[in-house]
Amino acid sequence: MTVAVETRRRNRRADARQWLRRAGVVVLLAPVLIILGGIAAGLAPLDAAVAVAFAAAGTGLFVAILARPEIGALAILVLTAVVPVDTLFEYDVAFLSGGLKITDLLLLASLGAWVLARVVDRRPVRLPSPAVTGLLIVFLILALFGVLNARSSGVELKLALLELRAILVLLLVFPIVDGVRRREDLERGLVVFLTAVSISAVIVTRDFVLGRGSVALFSNDATRINNLVYVYHLAGIVWGLALIPFVRSLMVRTLLLGLTGICAAALFYASRRGGWVVALLAPLVVLALLPLNRWGWSGRRLVLMVGAVIAAILVANTMSTRPIESPWTSARERLFSLGRSGEDVSARHRVAELEQARELIRDRPLTGIGLGASITFISPLYDSVLEVSNVPHTNIYVHNSYVWVALKLGLPALAVFLALLVAVVSSAYGGYRRTTDRRDRRLMLGGLATLVALVLVASSEPHLTYVGSSPLLVGAIALTQVVPRLKERRPDRPE
């Protein structure tokens, strides 16, 4: 019996190697054909080389996704962290009344490869917990009804699909949970993600140093850098806080301190009050989840983190071509303006937005207004075109995630969405409490703390069903669902 099993394993490995060799030939031949075809069509050699570089990268990524569908989810996560959403969605492939973006293609490739793998692979399908799976499917069905509801109200299909694409990203939870079977693979993916987060933070800090930001509406002394989604920098801070208490290597601790410092600097120059509040609460959340015997050790590391954060902010401000005269004063005024909404123009804009959203929810509590539908309200923001304030403002975006769900999909969908978040956080907390392995505990702590941070920041912006932040929610959900199911555990080793 043992010999037969070993023979089957060897045959599978031989088949896999043969398949990879064939795929490698395709990867090598495709760029050559593109270069020859491009030159024959009149392209300059440099343009052809650029085309071949993108083709080679895309072909290699596609082959990798065929072998491991969860790689597509990681690619989407990295792209949304590093590339501005406007740039990421600038190019598309024509489809129906709109177009498929690169993230849509990656989503389709990942889900298609996963379904194909499920057909040919006889291993049992591994799904998230029954509660998370059921609630996720119900929410996705309600989102599809949201598209039909919008169409019946005359909303353009491309606008409805624009908001649906972020919700469909939640489907990536299934290939990740089913595909990741080893802790080592999960840790490698985490390293790739944190590297992308650090690059994103460096880009934001660089733009501030070069004076590429714009003066924020709430202060004449604050420069906002708004080119990347700040929740990834918040996630970098959270993961730094979660990993350091379990790390023994001096080099890794130093890298994590650098990650925390640069992410905090990027978050500071994004000037997002909601992100600041959650970042200030994050150490308390992590300490509350840590065992008591790690509090003192973690407290000392927290002091080092604060020092790294202050140093990163001050160094960037000193080097900037448009420095803030007093970062502390600017941050204090911005943060405490939360309690003075009547004096803050951006806060009054959101109050007007939420009041109009509540009226529409009362009118259509069961179905909502549909995905892609817009709301119009009088905003106190200054209109640079009309050069006046207090003018009608129309937008399909609503800053509060929970109000957005109720507005677009109805109160029943909001109940399902809230139940999903409760189920995810409860499952993650239970998995963290049951885990005794040190490496598993730090993974669960980081995932759980990220979920809590996203749930809190969703009351501000960006909401959880936004194209820039939903991949992060998917990653956090999948991670906390995967770790308790990991097999082939090995003894702890130094980082």
Backbone torsions as a table, in degrees:
resi	resn	phi	psi	omega
1	MET	NA	-42.5	179.5
2	THR	-63.7	-40.0	-179.6
3	VAL	-64.3	-39.6	-179.8
4	ALA	-65.5	-41.8	178.6
5	VAL	-63.7	-44.8	179.6
6	GLU	-63.0	-38.2	179.2
7	THR	-63.4	-43.1	178.9
8	ARG	-63.0	-40.5	179.0
9	ARG	-62.9	-43.2	179.1
10	ARG	-63.4	-40.4	178.7
11	ASN	-63.0	-40.8	178.5
12	ARG	-63.9	-41.2	178.8
13	ARG	-64.9	-40.9	178.4
14	ALA	-63.7	-41.3	177.3
15	ASP	-63.1	-40.9	179.9
16	ALA	-64.1	-43.2	179.0
17	ARG	-63.3	-41.0	178.6
18	GLN	-64.3	-40.3	178.6
19	TRP	-64.3	-40.6	179.8
20	LEU	-67.1	-37.2	177.5
21	ARG	-62.6	-42.2	178.1
22	ARG	-65.0	-41.8	178.0
23	ALA	-63.3	-37.3	178.2
24	GLY	-63.5	-37.6	176.9
25	VAL	-62.5	-41.2	177.9
26	VAL	-62.3	-44.4	-179.5
27	VAL	-60.9	-37.0	-178.9
28	LEU	-77.6	-37.7	-177.0
29	LEU	-75.8	-36.5	-176.5
30	ALA	-58.0	-47.8	178.2
31	PRO	-60.9	-39.7	179.6
32	VAL	-61.7	-44.5	179.2
33	LEU	-64.1	-37.4	179.7
34	ILE	-67.4	-40.9	178.8
35	ILE	-62.5	-48.0	-178.9
36	LEU	-63.5	-42.8	179.4
37	GLY	-66.4	-38.0	-179.9
38	GLY	-66.8	-43.8	178.7
39	ILE	-64.8	-39.8	178.8
40	ALA	-64.4	-30.4	180.0
41	ALA	-83.5	-1.6	176.4
42	GLY	103.2	6.1	178.5
43	LEU	-73.3	148.9	174.2
44	ALA	-69.9	150.5	-179.6
45	PRO	-54.7	-37.5	-179.7
46	LEU	-66.5	-42.6	177.5
47	ASP	-63.3	-38.8	178.5
48	ALA	-65.4	-37.5	178.9
49	ALA	-65.9	-39.6	176.7
50	VAL	-63.4	-42.9	178.9
51	ALA	-61.4	-40.5	-179.0
52	VAL	-69.6	-33.0	178.4
53	ALA	-63.5	-45.6	178.2
54	PHE	-66.3	-40.0	-180.0
55	ALA	-64.2	-42.8	179.9
56	ALA	-63.6	-43.2	179.2
57	ALA	-64.0	-44.6	179.6
58	GLY	-64.7	-41.7	179.3
59	THR	-65.2	-43.8	178.8
60	GLY	-62.0	-42.0	178.8
61	LEU	-65.0	-41.0	-180.0
62	PHE	-62.7	-42.5	178.2
63	VAL	-63.6	-41.3	179.2
64	ALA	-63.9	-38.1	179.2
65	ILE	-67.6	-36.4	176.5
66	LEU	-61.0	-38.0	179.8
67	ALA	-77.8	-39.9	-178.5
68	ARG	-137.0	94.8	-175.7
69	PRO	-56.4	-28.7	-178.7
70	GLU	-67.1	-16.9	177.1
71	ILE	-64.2	-33.6	176.9
72	GLY	-61.6	-39.8	177.4
73	ALA	-64.3	-41.5	178.0
74	LEU	-64.5	-38.0	178.8
75	ALA	-63.2	-42.7	177.8
76	ILE	-62.4	-42.8	179.8
77	LEU	-61.2	-43.8	-179.3
78	VAL	-67.2	-43.7	-178.3
79	LEU	-63.0	-44.6	-179.1
80	THR	-69.3	-22.8	177.3
81	ALA	-78.4	-35.3	-169.8
82	VAL	-102.2	-31.5	-174.2
83	VAL	-104.9	131.1	175.4
84	PRO	-56.2	142.7	-176.2
85	VAL	-58.9	-41.3	-180.0
86	ASP	-60.9	-40.4	178.4
87	THR	-70.2	-40.4	-178.7
88	LEU	-63.3	-32.9	-177.9
89	PHE	-99.8	13.0	-178.1
90	GLU	-72.7	-33.4	-176.8
91	TYR	-111.8	143.0	180.0
92	ASP	-152.1	170.9	175.0
93	VAL	-110.2	125.4	-175.0
94	ALA	-55.4	131.7	179.4
95	PHE	-155.7	124.8	-176.8
96	LEU	52.8	-128.7	-178.5
97	SER	-92.2	-1.4	-179.2
98	GLY	-129.9	-132.8	-178.9
99	GLY	-156.9	154.8	176.8
100	LEU	-89.9	122.1	177.6
101	LYS	-82.5	172.8	-178.4
102	ILE	-62.8	-35.3	177.7
103	THR	-67.8	-34.1	176.5
104	ASP	-65.0	-41.9	179.1
105	LEU	-64.3	-40.9	177.5
106	LEU	-65.4	-39.1	177.8
107	LEU	-62.3	-47.6	179.5
108	LEU	-63.4	-39.9	179.3
109	ALA	-64.7	-42.4	-178.6
110	SER	-66.0	-47.7	-178.7
111	LEU	-67.7	-40.2	178.5
112	GLY	-63.8	-43.5	179.0
113	ALA	-65.3	-36.3	178.9
114	TRP	-66.9	-45.3	178.4
115	VAL	-61.6	-42.2	178.5
116	LEU	-62.6	-42.1	178.7
117	ALA	-63.7	-36.1	179.7
118	ARG	-67.8	-28.9	-179.9
119	VAL	-72.6	-41.6	-174.3
120	VAL	-94.1	-18.0	-178.6
121	ASP	-97.3	128.6	-176.5
122	ARG	-89.2	-1.0	177.7
123	ARG	-64.7	145.7	178.2
124	PRO	-60.6	141.0	177.9
125	VAL	-70.5	133.2	178.8
126	ARG	-107.9	117.5	-176.1
127	LEU	-113.7	166.4	172.0
128	PRO	-61.0	178.1	179.7
129	SER	-56.8	152.4	-178.3
130	PRO	-54.8	-39.4	-179.4
131	ALA	-65.2	-45.5	-179.5
132	VAL	-65.4	-43.3	-179.9
133	THR	-61.8	-48.9	-178.1
134	GLY	-63.2	-47.0	-178.7
135	LEU	-66.3	-36.1	178.9
136	LEU	-64.9	-43.8	179.6
137	ILE	-65.0	-43.1	179.2
138	VAL	-61.7	-42.5	180.0
139	PHE	-63.8	-39.5	178.4
140	LEU	-65.4	-38.3	177.6
141	ILE	-64.2	-42.8	177.8
142	LEU	-63.7	-33.5	176.7
143	ALA	-65.4	-39.3	176.7
144	LEU	-64.0	-39.0	174.5
145	PHE	-63.6	-30.6	176.9
146	GLY	-63.0	-33.8	176.3
147	VAL	-68.4	-45.4	179.5
148	LEU	-63.6	-39.2	177.9
149	ASN	-62.6	-42.2	179.2
150	ALA	-65.0	-41.0	-179.6
151	ARG	-64.7	-37.6	178.7
152	SER	-67.2	-19.6	178.4
153	SER	-95.0	3.0	177.5
154	GLY	89.6	12.2	178.7
155	VAL	-74.6	139.8	178.6
156	GLU	-61.7	140.4	-177.6
157	LEU	-61.4	-38.0	-177.2
158	LYS	-66.0	-30.7	176.8
159	LEU	-71.7	-39.2	177.6
160	ALA	-65.5	-41.8	179.2
161	LEU	-68.7	-29.0	178.3
162	LEU	-60.1	-42.3	179.4
163	GLU	-82.6	-26.0	179.2
164	LEU	-70.1	-33.7	-174.6
165	ARG	-59.4	-35.1	179.9
166	ALA	-68.9	-33.7	179.0
167	ILE	-73.4	-37.3	179.4
168	LEU	-64.4	-23.5	177.0
169	VAL	-59.2	-26.4	179.1
170	LEU	-59.8	-22.2	177.7
171	LEU	-62.4	-21.7	-178.8
172	LEU	-66.2	-14.1	175.2
173	VAL	-56.4	-37.9	-173.9
174	PHE	-68.9	-51.0	177.7
175	PRO	-64.5	-30.0	178.8
176	ILE	-68.8	-50.6	-178.1
177	VAL	-62.6	-38.4	-178.8
178	ASP	-77.4	-31.2	-172.2
179	GLY	-88.3	-35.8	-176.9
180	VAL	-81.9	112.7	-176.5
181	ARG	-115.9	-8.4	-178.5
182	ARG	-127.2	143.8	178.8
183	ARG	-62.6	-36.9	-178.3
184	GLU	-60.5	-39.5	178.3
185	ASP	-64.7	-40.5	179.0
186	LEU	-65.0	-40.1	179.6
187	GLU	-68.0	-37.7	176.9
188	ARG	-63.9	-42.7	176.9
189	GLY	-61.3	-38.0	177.8
190	LEU	-64.7	-39.8	177.9
191	VAL	-62.4	-42.7	178.1
192	VAL	-62.0	-44.1	-179.0
193	PHE	-63.9	-47.1	-179.1
194	LEU	-66.5	-31.4	174.8
195	THR	-64.8	-43.3	177.5
196	ALA	-63.3	-39.6	178.5
197	VAL	-62.7	-42.8	179.0
198	SER	-64.7	-38.6	176.6
199	ILE	-63.3	-43.2	177.9
200	SER	-59.2	-43.5	179.6
201	ALA	-65.6	-37.7	177.6
202	VAL	-64.5	-39.2	179.0
203	ILE	-61.9	-46.0	-179.9
204	VAL	-63.4	-45.4	-180.0
205	THR	-64.8	-39.3	176.6
206	ARG	-60.5	-44.1	-179.6
207	ASP	-63.6	-35.8	175.9
208	PHE	-66.7	-43.3	180.0
209	VAL	-61.0	-37.5	-179.3
210	LEU	-83.0	-0.3	177.3
211	GLY	72.1	32.5	-176.8
212	ARG	-90.7	-2.2	179.9
213	GLY	-80.3	177.5	178.2
214	SER	-119.6	152.3	179.2
215	VAL	-67.6	127.3	-177.3
216	ALA	-72.1	154.2	-176.7
217	LEU	-68.8	-26.4	-172.8
218	PHE	-86.4	-9.3	-178.4
219	SER	-158.6	141.3	177.9
220	ASN	-80.4	-6.6	-176.6
221	ASP	-112.3	6.4	-176.7
222	ALA	-114.2	130.8	177.7
223	THR	-107.5	121.6	-178.2
224	ARG	-99.8	129.5	172.6
225	ILE	-101.9	116.6	-167.9
226	ASN	-128.0	32.5	-175.1
227	ASN	-92.6	-18.7	-179.7
228	LEU	-127.7	156.9	-177.0
229	VAL	-74.5	119.3	-170.3
230	TYR	-72.4	-15.8	-177.9
231	VAL	-63.9	-22.1	177.2
232	TYR	-72.1	-34.7	175.1
233	HIS	-70.1	-36.6	174.1
234	LEU	-62.3	-41.1	177.6
235	ALA	-63.7	-36.0	177.1
236	GLY	-62.7	-40.0	177.1
237	ILE	-64.7	-45.3	-178.5
238	VAL	-61.6	-44.3	-179.5
239	TRP	-68.9	-34.7	174.3
240	GLY	-60.6	-44.5	178.2
241	LEU	-63.7	-36.9	-175.7
242	ALA	-78.1	-32.6	-174.2
243	LEU	-85.9	-36.3	-173.8
244	ILE	-57.3	-40.2	179.5
245	PRO	-61.8	-17.7	-176.9
246	PHE	-108.6	3.3	-174.6
247	VAL	-100.6	133.0	179.9
248	ARG	-103.8	-25.9	-176.5
249	SER	-73.5	130.1	178.6
250	LEU	-64.0	-39.3	-178.8
251	MET	-64.5	-44.1	-179.5
252	VAL	-66.9	-39.3	177.7
253	ARG	-62.0	-39.5	179.1
254	THR	-64.6	-42.3	177.7
255	LEU	-62.6	-40.3	179.8
256	LEU	-67.8	-36.1	175.3
257	LEU	-64.0	-40.8	177.1
258	GLY	-64.6	-40.5	177.3
259	LEU	-60.5	-46.4	-179.6
260	THR	-62.6	-43.5	-178.2
261	GLY	-63.7	-47.6	-177.1
262	ILE	-70.9	-34.7	177.6
263	CYS	-68.4	-38.7	177.7
264	ALA	-65.7	-38.6	177.4
265	ALA	-63.4	-43.4	178.2
266	ALA	-63.0	-41.1	178.8
267	LEU	-66.6	-36.8	178.9
268	PHE	-62.8	-44.7	-176.4
269	TYR	-80.9	-7.3	170.1
270	ALA	-78.8	-20.1	175.7
271	SER	57.3	40.4	178.0
272	ARG	-98.1	110.3	-176.2
273	ARG	-62.2	-40.1	179.2
274	GLY	-60.5	-42.2	177.6
275	GLY	-65.0	-38.4	178.3
276	TRP	-62.8	-45.2	-178.7
277	VAL	-60.7	-46.2	-179.5
278	VAL	-65.9	-38.1	177.8
279	ALA	-63.2	-35.9	177.5
280	LEU	-71.8	-30.4	179.5
281	LEU	-82.5	-22.4	-174.6
282	ALA	-56.3	-45.7	178.0
283	PRO	-58.8	-36.8	179.1
284	LEU	-66.6	-40.3	178.9
285	VAL	-64.0	-45.4	-178.9
286	VAL	-65.5	-44.1	179.0
287	LEU	-62.3	-38.5	179.8
288	ALA	-64.7	-28.6	-179.3
289	LEU	-88.0	-20.3	-178.7
290	LEU	-75.9	150.6	172.7
291	PRO	-62.4	152.3	-176.9
292	LEU	-60.7	-31.4	-177.1
293	ASN	-71.7	-6.9	177.9
294	ARG	-105.8	-1.0	-176.7
295	TRP	-63.4	-48.8	-178.2
296	GLY	-62.6	-45.2	179.4
297	TRP	-63.5	-42.6	-179.8
298	SER	-68.7	-34.3	178.2
299	GLY	-61.3	-40.9	178.5
300	ARG	-65.5	-40.0	178.1
301	ARG	-67.3	-31.8	179.0
302	LEU	-64.4	-37.4	176.6
303	VAL	-61.8	-41.3	177.7
304	LEU	-64.6	-38.1	178.3
305	MET	-62.9	-44.6	178.7
306	VAL	-59.9	-41.3	177.4
307	GLY	-62.1	-41.7	179.3
308	ALA	-65.1	-38.0	179.4
309	VAL	-64.5	-49.7	-179.4
310	ILE	-60.8	-43.0	-179.0
311	ALA	-62.8	-44.0	-178.8
312	ALA	-63.1	-42.5	-179.5
313	ILE	-65.6	-45.9	-177.2
314	LEU	-68.1	-40.8	179.7
315	VAL	-63.1	-45.6	179.2
316	ALA	-62.4	-40.7	-179.3
317	ASN	-67.5	-38.1	178.6
318	THR	-65.2	-36.9	-177.6
319	MET	-81.8	-14.1	-173.1
320	SER	-69.0	146.0	174.7
321	THR	-75.4	-18.3	177.0
322	ARG	-131.7	69.9	-174.5
323	PRO	-71.0	155.0	173.1
324	ILE	-82.0	130.3	-174.9
325	GLU	-58.4	-43.2	178.5
326	SER	-141.0	95.9	-179.9
327	PRO	-57.3	-38.5	-178.7
328	TRP	-64.8	-45.7	-179.7
329	THR	-64.2	-43.2	180.0
330	SER	-62.7	-43.9	-179.8
331	ALA	-66.4	-40.7	-179.3
332	ARG	-63.9	-44.3	179.2
333	GLU	-65.1	-40.5	180.0
334	ARG	-65.6	-43.6	-176.6
335	LEU	-69.3	-44.7	-176.9
336	PHE	-77.6	-7.7	175.2
337	SER	-69.3	-11.8	175.7
338	LEU	-59.4	-33.3	179.9
339	GLY	-88.3	0.8	-179.0
340	ARG	-129.0	59.4	-175.6
341	SER	-62.6	-27.0	179.8
342	GLY	-69.5	-20.2	-177.8
343	GLU	-100.5	-11.0	-174.6
344	ASP	-104.7	120.8	-173.7
345	VAL	-67.1	-36.9	179.8
346	SER	-69.3	-36.4	177.0
347	ALA	-66.9	-40.3	179.1
348	ARG	-66.2	-31.7	174.8
349	HIS	-61.9	-43.7	-178.9
350	ARG	-70.9	-35.4	177.1
351	VAL	-62.1	-44.6	177.9
352	ALA	-63.2	-39.2	178.3
353	GLU	-62.9	-45.5	-178.1
354	LEU	-68.8	-35.7	178.3
355	GLU	-63.8	-42.5	177.7
356	GLN	-66.9	-38.6	178.5
357	ALA	-62.9	-40.6	179.6
358	ARG	-63.7	-39.1	178.2
359	GLU	-62.5	-42.1	179.4
360	LEU	-68.4	-35.5	177.3
361	ILE	-64.9	-40.3	177.7
362	ARG	-64.4	-32.8	179.3
363	ASP	-72.3	-36.5	-177.0
364	ARG	-134.2	70.5	-173.3
365	PRO	-71.5	-28.1	-174.1
366	LEU	-88.1	-39.2	-174.1
367	THR	-108.3	-20.9	-174.4
368	GLY	73.7	-176.6	-177.5
369	ILE	-91.6	-7.3	177.7
370	GLY	96.5	153.5	178.9
371	LEU	-68.4	136.3	-180.0
372	GLY	89.5	-12.6	178.2
373	ALA	-72.9	148.5	-175.2
374	SER	-109.4	165.2	173.4
375	ILE	-124.2	150.7	-179.6
376	THR	-127.3	131.8	-180.0
377	PHE	-151.0	164.2	178.2
378	ILE	-83.0	118.3	-176.8
379	SER	-105.6	139.3	176.9
380	PRO	-78.5	-5.1	-179.1
381	LEU	-64.5	148.7	179.8
382	TYR	-75.7	128.6	178.1
383	ASP	-94.3	110.2	-175.8
384	SER	-68.6	-23.6	179.4
385	VAL	-76.6	-49.9	-179.5
386	LEU	-84.1	-14.7	-178.9
387	GLU	58.3	39.8	176.2
388	VAL	-143.6	168.6	174.8
389	SER	-113.1	176.9	178.0
390	ASN	56.1	54.2	178.0
391	VAL	-117.2	158.3	178.3
392	PRO	-59.9	136.4	-178.8
393	HIS	-125.4	126.0	-178.8
394	THR	-117.2	132.4	-179.0
395	ASN	-156.9	150.7	173.9
396	ILE	-91.8	-9.2	-177.4
397	TYR	-93.1	139.5	172.7
398	VAL	-125.8	131.3	-170.6
399	HIS	-65.8	-37.1	-177.7
400	ASN	-83.8	122.7	-175.5
401	SER	-63.1	-39.8	-176.0
402	TYR	-73.8	-37.4	174.2
403	VAL	-66.1	-37.5	179.4
404	TRP	-59.6	-47.2	-179.1
405	VAL	-62.0	-45.8	179.7
406	ALA	-64.0	-38.3	-178.6
407	LEU	-69.4	-46.7	-173.7
408	LYS	-84.0	-34.4	-172.4
409	LEU	-118.3	-10.3	178.1
410	GLY	100.6	165.0	-177.9
411	LEU	-66.4	-36.5	174.7
412	PRO	-59.3	-39.5	178.0
413	ALA	-66.4	-37.0	176.8
414	LEU	-62.2	-41.3	178.7
415	ALA	-61.7	-41.5	178.3
416	VAL	-66.0	-42.3	-179.2
417	PHE	-62.7	-45.6	178.6
418	LEU	-64.7	-40.0	177.6
419	ALA	-63.3	-37.1	177.1
420	LEU	-62.3	-46.2	180.0
421	LEU	-63.9	-41.3	178.1
422	VAL	-62.9	-43.4	-179.9
423	ALA	-63.7	-40.6	-179.1
424	VAL	-66.4	-48.6	-178.7
425	VAL	-65.5	-41.4	179.6
426	SER	-63.8	-43.4	178.4
427	SER	-63.6	-41.5	179.1
428	ALA	-65.1	-41.7	179.6
429	TYR	-65.4	-43.2	177.8
430	GLY	-62.6	-42.3	177.7
431	GLY	-63.6	-38.4	178.3
432	TYR	-65.6	-43.0	-179.1
433	ARG	-66.7	-32.8	-178.5
434	ARG	-81.1	-19.8	-175.5
435	THR	-77.6	133.2	178.5
436	THR	-112.0	-22.0	179.5
437	ASP	-68.7	132.6	-174.8
438	ARG	-62.0	-43.0	-178.5
439	ARG	-68.4	-36.1	176.9
440	ASP	-70.0	-36.7	-178.7
441	ARG	-64.5	-39.6	-179.4
442	ARG	-69.9	-34.6	175.8
443	LEU	-65.6	-45.2	-180.0
444	MET	-65.9	-38.5	179.4
445	LEU	-64.1	-43.8	178.5
446	GLY	-63.9	-43.0	178.5
447	GLY	-65.7	-43.1	179.7
448	LEU	-64.9	-44.7	179.7
449	ALA	-64.7	-35.6	176.5
450	THR	-64.9	-42.1	177.8
451	LEU	-61.1	-45.5	179.5
452	VAL	-61.9	-42.0	179.2
453	ALA	-62.3	-42.8	-179.8
454	LEU	-66.7	-40.6	178.5
455	VAL	-61.5	-38.9	-179.4
456	LEU	-72.7	-45.6	-175.1
457	VAL	-72.6	-17.0	-179.5
458	ALA	-66.2	-18.4	176.3
459	SER	-75.4	-10.2	177.6
460	SER	-111.2	-95.3	174.9
461	GLU	-167.9	158.7	-7.6
462	PRO	-76.6	154.4	-178.1
463	HIS	-77.0	166.1	-170.6
464	LEU	-72.7	-15.3	178.9
465	THR	-107.9	31.4	175.4
466	TYR	-96.1	144.2	-174.3
467	VAL	-59.3	-27.2	-178.4
468	GLY	-84.2	-21.3	-175.2
469	SER	-113.2	-21.0	-178.5
470	SER	-61.7	-33.7	175.9
471	PRO	-61.4	-33.9	178.1
472	LEU	-68.2	-40.1	175.9
473	LEU	-61.7	-43.6	178.1
474	VAL	-59.3	-45.6	-179.5
475	GLY	-61.8	-42.2	-179.8
476	ALA	-67.0	-43.0	178.2
477	ILE	-61.7	-49.7	-176.6
478	ALA	-62.0	-42.2	-178.6
479	LEU	-60.5	-46.8	-178.2
480	THR	-70.7	-19.6	175.5
481	GLN	-86.7	-26.2	-176.9
482	VAL	-80.1	-47.2	-170.2
483	VAL	-53.8	-46.7	179.9
484	PRO	-64.3	-14.1	-177.9
485	ARG	-103.0	1.8	-175.5
486	LEU	-65.5	142.1	177.1
487	LYS	-116.1	-175.8	178.7
488	GLU	54.3	46.5	179.6
489	ARG	-68.0	144.3	179.1
490	ARG	-123.8	158.6	178.3
491	PRO	-59.9	152.3	178.5
492	ASP	-60.2	145.2	176.3
493	ARG	-133.8	153.8	178.1
494	PRO	-61.5	146.8	-179.7
495	GLU	-70.7	NA	NA
